[in-house]
Amino acid sequence: MSLRIMLPSRAKVGDTIHFAFPNVPGRAVSAFEVTINGKKFKDPAVLTTRTPNGGTANFVFKVEETGIYHFEIAPIDAAGQRAEPRLNTLEVAAQSLVTLE
């Protein structure tokens, strides 16, 4: 197991965030196991792109409210094998009401 330290990503309410995982030839991602802030995300959708080199599988998250989101996303292949999960943090700040003139 490897340790990876990442700075949190930032977003605002209304943003759509894509978490992309490469498809390895012969072992394409067909599902995700997603936990957000310690709770299982029910029925996460898989959005795929296809290229000659395998493409990617994406978990798409629509930001609906402010807060700090801790993601644990594990890709699962067609055989049901779960790969090592990826950890991500997303900060969604309250929108500023200040306007610049």
Secondary structure, DSSP 4 states (H G I P E B T S, - for coil): ------PPEEE-TT-EEEEEEEPBTTB-EEEEEEEETTEEPSS---EEE--TT--EEEEEEE--S-EEEEEEEEEEETT-PBPPPEEEEEEEPPPP-----
